[in-house]
Amino acid sequence: MTTEFIPPSQCPVCGAATAWDGEYLVCPNTAGCPAQAVGRIKRYVTVLDVKEWGDTLLEKLINGGLVQDVSDLYRLTEAQLADVDRMGKKSAEKVLKTLWAKNPIPLESLLGALSIPLCGPTMIKIAMDAGYDTIPKLKAANIEELSSIEGFGPVKAQTLWIWLRDNSGIVDKLVMLGVKIKAKVHGNLNGKSFCFTGASSRPRTELENLVKAAGGDVKSSVGKKLTYLVMADANSTSSKAQAARKNGTVCLSEADFMKMVT
């Protein structure tokens, strides 16, 4: 016997009437639904890889009226956090430290963390590589210009354009509160992407930082658009090495890579 599923007519959290958005049933109360506020703020700290800010803490901050959007995270004081669930001064200090340790923030990470529909850090980076590498440049672009970016398309272009038109004030608030946008690095590796495989002679993070310092991108996996795979072992049979050979990706030794970045 099968039971027919009846879609909820109200959001179980805020009580707003639900609505269909294509094939998805959503709560349209984007500004006033606490669950959506938690989701947006959780995405922000997750994308920026900020530790210590778990769901429970965020829910308590929102339900307690201390936080309504991501900018409010930067208004919090140690005293306010210490009072949340008896956290204590030491833990509160640690939580705030992890947040501010991520400052300055690259533009693609900042915008990619702000829950722009269909536009995470990767899509923002594509737009930046096409020349729209500052907030003013992105806001000045029209839908047709954004649509013409390879890999973007009209739907994502319209979504980003609408968000920039209606919601980019959140970036202004973040900047006013002390968040700095990290300028795009211009170097000899601009437009090139690197992935690493195997146990290199240097720490992986050191090699990745060399790429970023020269304006390149670091990828965690091998895709068709990857420029280089840096291999610790030229005869590697790792999944990354096999995928790179299949895709025709240029494979570099660690020594060849170092020649590129030094």
N, C-alpha and C positions, 0 to 999 in steps of 0.2 A: 504493500500500500504506500503510495507516495503522497506527501503532504504538499499542498500548493503553498509556495512562498508568497506572502503578501508584503510588498515593499512598504516600509514605514512612511507614514504621511507627515510625520514630524521628526525633527532632529531630536535624538534622545538626550542631548546635552542642554541645548538652549530652547527647545520647543518650537523653533521656527518651522514653517511649512516647507517640506522638502520639494525639490524641483529636479527635473531631468536635464542633464547637460550631455547631449548625445546619448551614449549608452550608460552614462554614470548618473546615479541618484545622489544629489549633493544637497548640502545645507547652504542656502544662498546668503545666510547671515554672516558674511565674511568678517565684518568689523566687530560684531557683538558676540560671536560664539566662542566661549572659553576653550573648547576643544581645538578650534582652528587657531586660536592664539597660541596655545601650547604647541601645536604642530608647526606653525611658522617659526617660533622661537627655537624649538627643538631642531628644526632643519638648519637654522642659522648656526647654532653651536656645533652641529654635526658636520656641516660642510667645512667650517673653519677648524674642525678638529679641536674644539675647546673641551678640555676634560673637566670633570667634577660637576657639570651642570646636567644632572639627570632629570628624568620626567617628573619624579616626585617633588624635587625642589622647584622646578618650573611651575608645576601645578599649584603649589602652595604660594608662590610669589604672585601668580595671576589671581588666584582665588582670594588672596589677601589684599588685592588692590595695589600692589607695589609695581607690577609690571603689566603693561598692556601691549607693547610692541617691543621689537628688539632694541630700540634706542633706550628704553627704560633700564635695560641691563647696565648701561654705562652711567646711570644716575644712582645706582645702588651704593650704599655706604656699608662699611664693615658692621656698623652698629645695627643697621636694618637686617642684614643677613644673619648676624649673630642671634637675633631674636626669632628667626624662623626655625621652628622645631628644635629650639635650644641648641642650635648649631655650635655656638661658642665663637669667641673672637678669633682663635687660631684657625679654625676651619673656614670661617668667613674670609679671613685674609687670604687663605690659599685659593678659595674659589674666585675671588676677584683678581688675584694674580694671574690665574690661568686665562682669564678673559683678556686682560690688558697685554699679556705676553704675545698675543696674536696681532698686535698693532705695531707698525702699519700693515694694511691688508691689501693685497693685489686686487685690482678692480674686478677681474673675472671672478675671484673668490667672493668678494663683497656682494656684487650683483647676483652671482650664482647662488648665494646663501639666502637671498631675500624672497624666495618662493615665487619668482616670476614664472607663470605657467609655461611649460615646455622649454624653458631657458635656464639650464644649469650652468655651472662654470665652463664646461666645454663649449657650449653654444656662444656664450659671451666672449670666450677667447677667440672663436672663429670670427666674430664681428670685429674684435680688436685687431686681429691679424689683417683684416681687410681695410684697416685704416681708421676705424671708429674706436680709438683707444683711450678716449676720455669721456666723461659724462656729457660735457657740452657737445662733443661730436656725435655721440649717440642720440642725444635729444634733438639735434639739428637734422638728423637723417629722416627722410620720409619713408613710408612703407615700401614704395617701389625701390628705393635705394637699398633698404635692408633685404628685400626679397631677392635682389640681384646677387647677394653674397652667396658664393658656392657653399652648399650644405645647409642653407637657411630655409628658403622657401617662403611662400606668401603667408601661411598660417602662423609660423613662428615669428615672422617679421611683424605681422599685425599685432600679435600678442605682446611682443617686446615694445612696440611703438605705443600701444595703449597703456601699458604699465608705466613707461617713462613719462607719458603725458599725465597720468593720474596719480602716480604713487612715488615719483622720484624724490618727493619732499622728505622721505624717510632718510635718504642719503644725506641731505642737508642737515637734518637733525643729528645724525651720527657724527658728521664732521664738526658740527658746533659743539658736541660733547667731547671732542678730543680724538675721534677716530681719524686716522690718516690713511689716505689712499696711496698705496705704493706705486710709484711711477713705473711704467713699462720700461724694462731694460732693453736698450738698443745695443746689440753686439753682433759679432760675426756668425752667431748661430740663430739669429732671428728667422722664424719660419721653418726651422728644422726641429725634428723630434727624435728623442733617444729613449731606448729601453735597454736594460741591462740584464744579463743572465750569467750565472756562475759565480764562483767565489773569487772576486778580484783581489789584487794585492793591496788595494786601498779600500777603506770603508765605503759601502754603497752610498751612504748619504753624502760623503765628500765628493764622489763622482757626480752625483745628481746636482749638488750645489754648483759645481763647475759649469754644468750645462745651463742652469738658471742664470748664473752670473754673466754668461755670454749671450743671454737672450733666447736660449732654446727652451724647448718643452720636454718634460720627463713623462714618459708613459709607463704604466704598470703592466701593460700587455702589448702583444704584437698585433697590429691591424694593418690593413692595406695601405693606410696613409702614413704609417711610420716611416721616418727617413732612415734611421740607423738602428741596428741592434749591436750593442757592444758586448762581445763574448769573451769571457775569461779563458775559455778553451775553444780553439778554432774547430775542433772536432766534436763539439758538444752535440748531443742528441736530445737536448731538453725540448719541451713542447714549444718554447719560444723560438729556439733555433730552427726547429722543423717548420714552424709557421713562417718565419722570416724567409727561409729558402724557398718555400712554396710561393710566397708573395713577391719574391724578387727584391726583397729589402736588402739594402747594403749592410753587410756584416763587417764590423770593425774589431780588431784586437784592442786590448786596453792601451797598448803602446801607440797605435794609430789614433785612438781617441785622444790621448794626451797631447799628441802633436797638433790636434785641431784646437785645443782649448788653452794651450800655453804658447 
